[in-house]
């Protein structure tokens, strides 16, 4: 249950961090790449903080989940910005 809550909270956190980075001067064209990077970084941090042993399957699972979360955050932001126009 705790893992589901953390996963659901990660996408808005990625959106907030990417928006902050864009406000600090990161070009908009790099935002999707930054979102994927942050998704992987936050997922790996979560795996290490929760005490999971990162063997090769665990590492690949964390990276795959991070990529999916980053792409989800990027798509959610783009969809919301299109609706907001």
C-alpha positions as CSV (number, residue, x, y, z in Angstrom):
1,X,0.0,0.0,0.0
2,X,2.8,2.4,0.9
3,X,4.5,1.7,-2.4
4,X,1.3,2.7,-4.3
5,X,1.1,6.0,-2.4
6,X,4.7,6.9,-3.1
7,X,4.3,6.0,-6.8
8,X,1.2,8.2,-7.1
9,X,2.9,11.1,-5.4
10,X,6.0,10.9,-7.6
11,X,4.3,12.2,-10.8
12,X,3.2,15.5,-9.3
13,X,6.6,15.9,-7.6
14,X,8.3,15.4,-11.0
15,X,6.0,18.0,-12.6
16,X,6.8,20.5,-9.7
17,X,10.5,19.9,-10.0
18,X,10.5,20.3,-13.8
19,X,8.4,23.5,-13.6
20,X,10.9,24.8,-11.0
21,X,13.8,24.0,-13.3
22,X,12.1,25.7,-16.2
23,X,11.5,28.8,-14.0
24,X,15.2,28.8,-13.1
25,X,16.2,28.8,-16.8
26,X,16.3,25.3,-18.1
27,X,15.1,25.4,-21.8
28,X,11.6,24.0,-22.4
29,X,12.9,21.6,-25.0
30,X,14.9,19.7,-22.2
31,X,11.9,19.4,-19.9
32,X,10.8,15.9,-21.1
33,X,14.4,14.6,-20.7
34,X,14.6,16.2,-17.2
35,X,11.3,14.6,-16.3
36,X,12.6,11.1,-17.2
37,X,15.9,11.7,-15.4
38,X,14.0,12.8,-12.3
39,X,11.7,9.9,-12.5
40,X,14.6,7.4,-12.5
41,X,16.4,9.3,-9.8
42,X,13.4,9.5,-7.5
43,X,12.6,5.8,-8.0
44,X,16.1,4.7,-7.3
45,X,16.2,6.9,-4.2
46,X,12.9,5.4,-3.0
47,X,14.3,1.9,-3.6
48,X,17.4,2.6,-1.6
49,X,15.6,4.5,1.1
50,X,13.2,1.6,1.6
51,X,16.0,-0.8,2.0
52,X,15.6,-2.9,-1.1
53,X,18.6,-4.7,-2.3
54,X,19.3,-3.5,-5.8
55,X,20.4,-6.6,-7.7
56,X,20.2,-6.5,-11.4
57,X,16.4,-7.3,-11.7
58,X,15.6,-4.8,-8.9
59,X,17.7,-2.1,-10.6
60,X,16.1,-2.7,-14.0
61,X,12.7,-2.6,-12.4
62,X,13.4,0.7,-10.6
63,X,14.8,2.2,-13.8
64,X,11.9,1.0,-15.9
65,X,9.4,2.4,-13.3
66,X,11.3,5.7,-13.2
67,X,11.1,6.0,-17.0
68,X,7.4,5.3,-17.0
69,X,6.8,7.9,-14.2
70,X,8.9,10.5,-16.0
71,X,7.1,10.0,-19.2
72,X,3.7,10.0,-17.4
73,X,4.6,13.3,-15.8
74,X,5.7,14.8,-19.1
75,X,2.5,13.7,-20.8
76,X,0.3,14.9,-18.0
77,X,2.0,18.4,-18.1
78,X,1.6,18.6,-21.8
79,X,-2.0,17.6,-21.7
80,X,-2.8,20.0,-19.0
81,X,-1.1,22.9,-20.8
82,X,-3.0,22.2,-24.0
83,X,-6.3,22.2,-22.1
84,X,-5.3,25.4,-20.3
85,X,-4.8,27.3,-23.5
